[in-house]
Amino acid sequence: MNKKWILIGLLATIAMLALAACGTPPQPTAAPPTAAPAQPTAAPAQPTTAPAQPTAASGPTAVPTPKPTVERAAKGGDMRVSKSGYKGALSLWVLGYTPGNAFANPFDNAVAQFMKDNPDIKVEITGYPPNDEGFTKLQTALQSGQGIDLLRLPSDRLPGFVANDLIEPIDDYMTDADKADILPNILDVTRVKDGKAFAWPLWVVPMGMYLNKDVFAEANVSLPPPNWTWDQFVDAAKKTTFKRANGEQVYGWAGFVDPGVVNTWGLWMNQDPSVRAINADGKYGYNTEAAFTGLQRIADLALVHKVTPPDFGSMKDADVKGGFTNKQIAMIVDATGPAAQFKGAKVNFEIYPLPTVNGNKLTVGAVGLIAVAKQSDSVKRQAAMDLARYLTSGEVQEDVPPGSNVPTGFYLAPGARKSVKVVDPLDRFIPVLPDMWITPLVVDWAKFTRLFHPEYQNILFGKTKPADAMSKIAGEAEQYLGIKK
């Protein structure tokens, strides 16, 4: 856990470096779960929002990779060409990838360029969804020992894969140039066993609040100040919850809730700095009065203020994003990735920090990584490492610059290297980086989230009180988080 606190203390460095770079704006568990996640006790209402194009496939889907869409001048960089001598296929699994979406186009273009520079290597991309089902399928594929060579994943899932000996360390493949370029505090996040780094850091992913400016204008509501409070957020959500003349209902706010994500957690964890899965004192922080107050606040958005769709708590990710795109939801909380999707769809939006409570600033998030699966073939392993290095470099952003099907270029979040330059609207997330809580690097994080999720849902549905729900799971939660009494 020391790594987590080091990272939080140094995130201001990321902000300064990313600002300098933008001078020209343009969990798997150690073993599979023994039981299916508990179902909520209330049957959710049917979705009332019309989804946009789904942002993730319902399951892994291998798709053909297109030809390069971006031509670049010959450069002297050494990351584009693999010196492994490998000839054959590499299987790359990409979190959130569905053909044509914000995660697919950048990877399609980058992989196409890599194959152009390495004609003997064929890279096959498989998408898996950003939810518990997707992570379970990913773990199954890794444990099979075949069908996957490298993968994009969030940092909270890495310890479980490493504990199961499914991921290769990268220390022997990093050059001196890599070590000088990768932000050291971000690289430390991958050192989860024996001081070794087990993944190539890709980007830093905080949550932000997306505001649909067209919905605010339609409701004749001024945008609140960016340094807003919880009361100002609730007021804005109430005022942007209305019924159109044609009878269509518009809601003020929504977010995606699933065991695989922490999208909405910052809106109740900001109650107090002690409300953390593992707090500064090394204790479990979700079974406290402060946590109960925060959890009730977010539940009251649905239960008291009535500013959420009726199926909030069980909405699909595509319905949340689709409702925002289609002007049926005024505000949503989400990570950096959708910014490119919304920009490409010409949504008129702004990105705010999460509202403060008692003066507490907070967002939640993780570090995006690309890891290489355990591989006995040393030549193939080298080729996979070469592709992972390229996909986390500054050179890939040069090869996949902002364009029609990649609105922000390859990067969908502030990069983990000094050489990476991000563009609008990603630079709007930079101010929240110093206030980001990184999900704990523990082996059983996925077990914890599966334990927590049904209780969280039932709080949101008004079926149980936060104190009852959290005290019910406290002992098991501490066990999964490795907290010693």
C-alpha positions as CSV (number, residue, x, y, z in Angstrom):
1,M,0.0,0.0,0.0
2,N,3.0,2.4,0.3
3,K,3.0,2.6,-3.5
4,K,-0.5,4.0,-3.5
5,W,0.3,6.8,-1.1
6,I,3.6,7.6,-2.9
7,L,1.6,7.9,-6.1
8,I,-1.1,10.2,-4.6
9,G,1.6,12.4,-3.1
10,L,3.4,12.8,-6.5
11,L,0.4,13.3,-8.8
12,A,1.0,17.0,-8.9
13,T,4.2,16.2,-10.9
14,I,2.0,14.6,-13.5
15,A,-0.1,17.7,-13.7
16,M,2.9,20.0,-14.3
17,L,4.4,17.7,-16.9
18,A,1.2,17.2,-18.7
19,L,0.5,21.0,-18.8
20,A,3.9,21.5,-20.2
21,A,3.2,18.9,-22.9
22,C,0.0,20.7,-23.9
23,G,1.6,24.1,-24.7
24,T,0.0,23.9,-28.1
25,P,-3.6,22.9,-27.6
26,P,-5.2,22.0,-30.8
27,Q,-9.8,-7.8,-11.3
28,P,-9.3,-10.8,-11.7
29,T,-8.9,-12.6,-8.4
30,A,-6.1,-15.0,-7.5
31,A,-8.7,-17.7,-8.2
32,P,-12.1,-17.5,-10.0
33,P,-15.0,-16.5,-7.9
34,T,-16.7,-19.4,-6.1
35,A,-20.1,-17.9,-6.4
36,A,-22.0,-15.5,-8.7
37,P,-22.3,-11.9,-7.5
38,A,-25.4,-11.4,-5.4
39,Q,-28.4,-9.9,-7.2
40,P,-30.0,-6.7,-6.0
41,T,-33.2,-7.3,-4.0
42,A,-35.2,-4.8,-6.1
43,A,-36.0,-5.4,-9.8
44,P,-34.8,-2.3,-11.6
45,A,-37.1,-0.3,-13.9
46,Q,-36.6,-0.6,-17.6
47,P,-34.1,1.9,-19.1
48,T,-35.7,5.0,-20.3
49,T,-32.7,6.4,-22.2
50,A,-31.9,5.5,-25.8
51,P,-28.4,4.1,-26.0
52,A,-25.8,5.4,-28.4
53,Q,-23.5,2.9,-30.0
54,P,-22.3,0.5,-27.3
55,T,-18.9,1.3,-25.9
56,A,-17.9,-2.3,-25.2
57,A,-18.8,-5.6,-26.6
58,S,-20.9,-8.0,-24.4
59,G,-18.0,-10.4,-24.7
60,P,-14.6,-10.8,-26.3
61,T,-14.8,-10.2,-30.0
62,A,-11.9,-10.7,-32.4
63,V,-12.0,-8.2,-35.3
64,P,-9.9,-7.6,-38.3
65,T,-7.5,-4.7,-38.1
66,P,-7.8,-2.1,-40.9
67,K,-5.0,-0.7,-43.0
68,P,-3.1,2.4,-41.7
69,T,-5.2,5.5,-42.0
70,V,-2.3,7.9,-41.1
71,E,0.8,8.2,-43.2
72,R,3.9,9.5,-41.4
73,A,7.3,10.7,-42.5
74,A,10.2,8.4,-41.8
75,K,11.5,9.1,-38.3
76,G,14.5,7.9,-36.3
77,G,12.4,6.4,-33.5
78,D,13.3,2.9,-32.5
79,M,9.9,1.8,-31.0
80,R,8.0,1.2,-34.2
81,V,10.1,-1.7,-35.4
82,S,10.5,-5.0,-33.5
83,K,14.0,-6.4,-33.5
84,S,12.7,-9.7,-32.1
85,G,12.8,-11.5,-35.5
86,Y,9.4,-13.0,-34.7
87,K,7.2,-14.1,-37.5
88,G,3.6,-14.9,-36.7
89,A,0.5,-13.6,-34.9
90,L,0.1,-11.7,-31.6
91,S,-3.2,-11.5,-29.8
92,L,-3.9,-8.2,-28.1
93,W,-6.9,-7.9,-25.8
94,V,-8.2,-4.3,-25.3
95,L,-10.4,-3.2,-22.5
96,G,-13.6,-1.3,-23.8
97,Y,-12.9,-2.1,-27.5
98,T,-15.9,-2.4,-29.8
99,P,-15.3,-1.8,-33.5
100,G,-15.7,1.8,-34.4
101,N,-15.8,3.2,-30.8
102,A,-13.4,5.6,-29.0
103,F,-11.2,2.7,-27.8
104,A,-11.1,0.8,-31.1
105,N,-10.1,3.4,-33.7
106,P,-6.9,4.5,-31.9
107,F,-5.8,0.9,-31.4
108,D,-6.8,-0.1,-34.9
109,N,-4.7,2.7,-36.4
110,A,-1.7,2.1,-34.1
111,V,-1.7,-1.7,-34.7
112,A,-2.0,-1.1,-38.4
113,Q,1.1,1.1,-38.4
114,F,3.0,-1.4,-36.3
115,M,2.2,-4.2,-38.8
116,K,3.2,-1.9,-41.7
117,D,6.6,-1.5,-40.0
118,N,6.7,-5.2,-39.1
119,P,5.2,-7.1,-42.1
120,D,6.0,-10.5,-40.6
121,I,3.9,-9.8,-37.5
122,K,0.1,-10.0,-37.6
123,V,-1.7,-8.4,-34.6
124,E,-5.2,-9.6,-33.8
125,I,-7.3,-7.4,-31.5
126,T,-10.0,-8.8,-29.2
127,G,-12.2,-6.5,-27.2
128,Y,-13.6,-7.2,-23.8
129,P,-16.1,-5.0,-21.9
130,P,-15.2,-2.8,-18.9
131,N,-17.3,-4.7,-16.4
132,D,-17.1,-7.7,-14.1
133,E,-18.1,-10.1,-16.9
134,G,-15.3,-8.8,-19.1
135,F,-12.6,-9.2,-16.5
136,T,-13.8,-12.7,-15.7
137,K,-13.4,-13.7,-19.4
138,L,-10.0,-12.1,-19.5
139,Q,-8.8,-14.1,-16.6
140,T,-10.2,-17.3,-18.0
141,A,-8.3,-16.6,-21.3
142,L,-5.1,-15.9,-19.4
143,Q,-5.4,-19.0,-17.3
144,S,-5.9,-21.1,-20.4
145,G,-2.3,-20.3,-21.5
146,Q,-3.3,-19.7,-25.0
147,G,-5.2,-17.1,-27.1
148,I,-3.7,-14.0,-25.5
149,D,-0.3,-12.4,-25.7
150,L,-0.7,-8.9,-24.3
151,L,-3.6,-7.0,-22.8
152,R,-4.7,-3.5,-21.8
153,L,-6.0,-3.5,-18.2
154,P,-6.4,-1.1,-15.2
155,S,-3.9,-1.1,-12.4
156,D,-6.3,-2.6,-9.8
157,R,-6.4,-5.9,-11.7
158,L,-2.7,-6.3,-12.0
159,P,-1.9,-7.8,-8.6
160,G,-4.3,-10.7,-9.0
161,F,-2.8,-11.6,-12.4
162,V,0.8,-11.4,-11.0
163,A,-0.2,-13.5,-8.0
164,N,-1.4,-16.1,-10.4
165,D,1.8,-16.0,-12.4
166,L,0.0,-14.9,-15.5
167,I,2.0,-11.8,-16.4
168,E,5.6,-11.3,-17.4
169,P,7.9,-8.7,-15.7
170,I,9.2,-6.0,-18.0
171,D,12.4,-4.9,-16.3
172,D,14.7,-6.7,-18.7
173,Y,12.9,-5.1,-21.6
174,M,13.0,-1.5,-20.5
175,T,15.8,0.7,-22.0
176,D,17.5,3.5,-20.2
177,A,15.4,5.8,-22.4
178,D,12.2,4.1,-21.2
179,K,13.2,4.6,-17.6
180,A,14.0,8.3,-18.2
181,D,10.7,8.9,-20.0
182,I,8.1,7.0,-17.9
183,L,7.1,8.9,-14.8
184,P,8.8,7.0,-12.0
185,N,5.8,7.3,-9.5
186,I,3.6,5.8,-12.2
187,L,6.0,3.0,-13.0
188,D,6.0,2.2,-9.2
189,V,2.4,1.3,-9.5
190,T,3.4,-1.8,-11.5
191,R,5.9,-3.0,-9.0
192,V,3.6,-5.3,-7.2
193,K,5.9,-8.2,-6.4
194,D,9.6,-8.5,-5.5
195,G,10.2,-4.9,-6.7
196,K,9.7,-5.9,-10.3
197,A,7.6,-3.9,-12.8
198,F,4.9,-6.1,-14.4
199,A,3.3,-3.8,-17.0
200,W,4.0,-0.9,-19.3
201,P,2.2,2.2,-18.0
202,L,-0.1,3.7,-20.6
203,W,-2.1,6.5,-19.1
204,V,-3.6,8.0,-15.9
205,V,-7.4,7.7,-15.7
206,P,-9.3,9.9,-13.3
207,M,-13.1,10.4,-13.2
208,G,-14.7,13.7,-14.0
209,M,-18.2,15.2,-14.3
210,Y,-19.4,15.6,-17.9
211,L,-22.0,18.4,-18.4
212,N,-24.1,18.5,-21.5
213,K,-24.2,22.3,-22.2
214,D,-27.2,21.9,-24.6
215,V,-29.3,20.4,-21.9
216,F,-28.4,23.2,-19.5
217,A,-29.3,25.8,-22.2
218,E,-32.6,24.0,-23.0
219,A,-33.5,24.1,-19.3
220,N,-32.4,27.7,-19.1
221,V,-29.9,26.9,-16.4
222,S,-26.5,28.5,-16.1
223,L,-23.5,26.3,-15.7
224,P,-22.4,26.2,-12.1
225,P,-18.8,27.3,-11.2
226,P,-16.2,24.6,-11.8
227,N,-15.2,24.7,-8.1
228,W,-18.7,23.7,-7.2
229,T,-20.0,22.2,-4.0
230,W,-22.3,19.2,-3.5
231,D,-25.3,21.6,-2.9
232,Q,-24.6,23.4,-6.2
233,F,-24.4,20.0,-8.0
234,V,-27.7,18.8,-6.5
235,D,-29.3,22.2,-7.4
236,A,-28.1,21.9,-11.0
237,A,-29.3,18.2,-11.2
238,K,-32.8,19.3,-10.0
239,K,-33.0,22.1,-12.5
240,T,-32.0,20.0,-15.4
241,T,-34.5,17.3,-14.6
242,F,-37.6,18.1,-16.6
243,K,-40.1,16.9,-19.1
244,R,-40.0,18.1,-22.7
245,A,-43.1,19.3,-24.5
246,N,-43.2,16.0,-26.4
247,G,-43.4,14.1,-23.1
248,E,-39.8,13.0,-23.1
249,Q,-38.2,12.9,-19.6
250,V,-34.7,14.4,-19.1
251,Y,-32.7,13.6,-16.0
252,G,-30.1,15.7,-14.3
253,W,-27.5,13.0,-13.5
254,A,-26.5,9.3,-13.9
255,G,-23.5,7.1,-13.6
256,F,-22.5,3.5,-14.3
257,V,-22.5,1.1,-11.4
258,D,-20.9,-2.4,-11.8
259,P,-18.4,-4.6,-9.8
260,G,-15.8,-3.8,-12.5
261,V,-15.8,0.0,-12.1
262,V,-15.6,2.7,-9.5
263,N,-17.1,5.5,-11.6
264,T,-19.5,6.8,-9.0
265,W,-17.5,6.2,-5.8
266,G,-15.9,9.6,-5.7
267,L,-19.3,11.2,-5.1
268,W,-19.6,9.6,-1.7
269,M,-16.0,9.0,-0.7
270,N,-15.5,12.8,-0.7
271,Q,-17.5,12.9,2.5
272,D,-14.2,12.7,4.5
273,P,-10.5,11.7,3.8
274,S,-11.0,8.7,6.1
275,V,-13.6,7.2,3.7
276,R,-11.2,5.0,1.7
277,A,-11.2,1.2,1.2
278,I,-7.9,1.3,3.1
279,N,-7.4,4.7,4.7
280,A,-4.2,6.5,5.9
281,D,-4.3,4.6,9.2
282,G,-4.4,1.2,7.4
283,K,-8.0,0.6,8.4
284,Y,-11.2,-0.2,6.4
285,G,-13.0,3.1,5.9
286,Y,-16.3,2.2,4.4
287,N,-17.9,1.0,7.7
288,T,-17.9,4.4,9.4
289,E,-20.4,7.2,10.0
290,A,-18.8,9.4,7.4
291,A,-19.1,6.6,4.8
292,F,-22.7,6.1,5.7
293,T,-23.5,9.8,5.3
294,G,-21.7,9.8,1.9
295,L,-23.5,6.7,0.7
296,Q,-26.9,8.1,1.7
297,R,-26.2,11.3,-0.1
298,I,-25.7,9.6,-3.5
299,A,-28.7,7.3,-2.9
300,D,-30.8,10.4,-2.2
301,L,-30.1,11.6,-5.7
302,A,-32.5,8.9,-6.8
303,L,-34.6,8.4,-3.7
304,V,-35.2,11.9,-2.6
305,H,-34.3,14.4,-5.3
306,K,-35.5,12.1,-8.2
307,V,-32.8,13.4,-10.6
308,T,-31.7,10.0,-12.0
309,P,-33.3,7.6,-14.5
310,P,-35.4,5.0,-12.7
311,D,-32.9,2.2,-13.4
312,F,-29.9,4.1,-11.9
313,G,-27.8,1.5,-10.1
314,S,-28.3,-1.1,-12.8
315,M,-28.0,0.9,-16.0
316,K,-25.8,-0.4,-18.7
317,D,-22.7,1.7,-19.6
318,A,-24.0,2.3,-23.1
319,D,-27.3,3.6,-21.7
320,V,-25.4,6.1,-19.5
321,K,-23.3,7.4,-22.3
322,G,-26.1,7.2,-24.8
323,G,-28.4,9.2,-22.6
324,F,-25.8,11.9,-22.3
325,T,-25.1,11.9,-26.1
326,N,-28.8,12.1,-26.9
327,K,-29.5,14.9,-24.5
328,Q,-31.6,12.8,-22.2
329,I,-29.2,13.1,-19.2
330,A,-27.6,16.5,-18.3
331,M,-24.6,15.2,-16.3
332,I,-22.7,11.9,-16.0
333,V,-19.6,10.9,-14.0
334,D,-17.1,9.0,-16.1
335,A,-13.5,8.5,-16.9
336,T,-11.4,10.1,-19.6
337,G,-12.1,7.7,-22.4
338,P,-15.6,9.0,-23.3
339,A,-14.3,12.5,-23.9
340,A,-13.0,11.4,-27.4
341,Q,-16.3,9.6,-28.1
342,F,-18.3,12.7,-27.2
343,K,-16.0,15.0,-29.1
344,G,-16.3,12.8,-32.2
345,A,-20.1,12.8,-31.8
346,K,-20.1,16.6,-31.6
347,V,-21.6,16.7,-28.2
348,N,-21.5,20.2,-26.7
349,F,-20.0,19.3,-23.3
350,E,-17.8,20.5,-20.5
351,I,-15.7,18.5,-18.0
352,Y,-15.7,19.5,-14.3
353,P,-14.0,18.1,-11.2
354,L,-16.4,16.2,-8.9
355,P,-18.2,18.6,-6.5
356,T,-16.6,19.1,-3.1
357,V,-18.1,18.1,0.2
358,N,-16.9,19.8,3.4
359,G,-14.1,21.3,1.3
360,N,-12.9,17.9,0.3
361,K,-11.6,17.5,-3.3
362,L,-11.6,14.0,-4.7
363,T,-11.7,11.9,-7.8
364,V,-11.1,8.2,-8.1
365,G,-9.3,6.3,-10.8
366,A,-6.5,4.0,-11.9
367,V,-3.5,3.7,-14.1
368,G,-4.1,2.1,-17.5
369,L,-1.5,-0.5,-18.3
370,I,-0.4,-2.8,-21.1
371,A,0.9,-6.1,-19.9
372,V,2.4,-9.1,-21.6
373,A,1.0,-12.5,-20.8
374,K,3.2,-15.3,-19.5
375,Q,5.1,-16.7,-22.6
376,S,7.5,-19.6,-22.9
377,D,8.6,-18.6,-26.4
378,S,11.3,-15.9,-25.8
379,V,11.2,-14.6,-29.3
380,K,7.4,-14.1,-29.2
381,R,7.7,-12.6,-25.8
382,Q,10.2,-10.0,-27.1
383,A,7.8,-9.2,-30.0
384,A,4.9,-8.7,-27.5
385,M,7.1,-6.5,-25.3
386,D,8.1,-4.4,-28.4
387,L,4.4,-3.9,-29.3
388,A,3.6,-3.0,-25.7
389,R,6.4,-0.5,-25.6
390,Y,5.3,1.1,-28.8
391,L,1.6,1.3,-27.7
392,T,2.7,3.2,-24.5
393,S,5.1,5.6,-26.2
394,G,5.1,9.2,-27.5
395,E,5.8,7.8,-31.0
396,V,2.3,6.2,-31.2
397,Q,0.7,9.6,-30.7
398,E,2.8,10.9,-33.6
399,D,1.5,8.0,-35.8
400,V,-2.1,8.3,-34.6
401,P,-2.6,12.1,-34.3
402,P,-6.0,13.7,-33.7
403,G,-8.2,13.2,-36.7
404,S,-11.7,12.4,-37.9
405,N,-12.0,8.9,-36.3
406,V,-9.5,9.6,-33.5
407,P,-10.6,13.0,-32.0
408,T,-7.9,13.1,-29.4
409,G,-5.3,10.9,-31.2
410,F,-4.1,7.6,-29.8
411,Y,-4.2,8.8,-26.1
412,L,-7.5,8.8,-24.3
413,A,-6.1,10.1,-21.0
414,P,-3.0,12.0,-19.8
415,G,0.0,9.8,-20.7
416,A,2.4,8.0,-18.3
417,R,5.4,9.2,-20.3
418,K,6.9,12.7,-20.3
419,S,7.1,12.5,-24.1
420,V,3.3,12.1,-24.6
421,K,1.3,15.2,-25.6
422,V,-2.4,15.2,-24.9
423,V,-4.9,17.5,-26.5
424,D,-8.3,19.0,-25.7
425,P,-10.5,17.8,-24.1
426,L,-8.1,15.5,-22.2
427,D,-6.2,18.4,-20.8
428,R,-9.3,19.4,-18.9
429,F,-8.7,16.4,-16.6
430,I,-5.3,17.6,-15.6
431,P,-6.5,19.8,-12.7
432,V,-8.0,16.8,-10.9
433,L,-4.9,14.6,-11.0
434,P,-3.5,15.8,-7.7
435,D,-6.8,14.9,-6.0
436,M,-7.0,11.3,-7.4
437,W,-7.4,8.3,-5.2
438,I,-5.9,5.2,-6.8
439,T,-7.8,2.0,-6.3
440,P,-5.7,-0.2,-3.9
441,L,-3.2,-2.6,-5.3
442,V,-4.3,-5.8,-3.6
443,V,-4.6,-9.3,-5.0
444,D,-8.3,-9.7,-4.0
445,W,-9.6,-6.3,-5.1
446,A,-12.1,-8.0,-7.5
447,K,-13.4,-10.2,-4.7
448,F,-13.9,-7.1,-2.6
449,T,-15.8,-5.3,-5.4
450,R,-18.1,-8.3,-6.0
451,L,-18.8,-8.3,-2.2
452,F,-19.4,-4.6,-2.1
453,H,-21.5,-4.2,-5.3
454,P,-24.8,-5.8,-4.4
455,E,-24.9,-4.0,-1.0
456,Y,-24.1,-0.7,-2.8
457,Q,-26.9,-1.4,-5.3
458,N,-29.4,-2.0,-2.5
459,I,-28.4,1.2,-0.9
460,L,-29.1,3.0,-4.2
461,F,-32.4,1.2,-4.6
462,G,-33.4,2.2,-1.0
463,K,-33.7,-1.4,0.1
464,T,-31.2,-1.1,2.9
465,K,-29.5,1.5,5.0
466,P,-25.8,2.2,4.5
467,A,-24.9,1.3,8.1
468,D,-26.7,-2.1,7.8
469,A,-25.2,-2.9,4.4
470,M,-21.6,-1.9,5.3
471,S,-21.5,-3.5,8.7
472,K,-22.8,-6.7,7.1
473,I,-19.8,-7.1,4.9
474,A,-17.1,-5.4,7.0
475,G,-15.3,-8.5,8.2
476,E,-15.1,-10.2,4.8
477,A,-14.1,-6.9,3.2
478,E,-11.2,-6.5,5.6
479,Q,-10.1,-10.0,4.7
480,Y,-10.1,-9.3,1.0
481,L,-8.3,-6.0,1.4
482,G,-5.6,-7.6,3.6
483,I,-6.4,-5.5,6.6
484,K,-5.2,-6.9,9.9
485,K,-7.2,-6.0,13.0
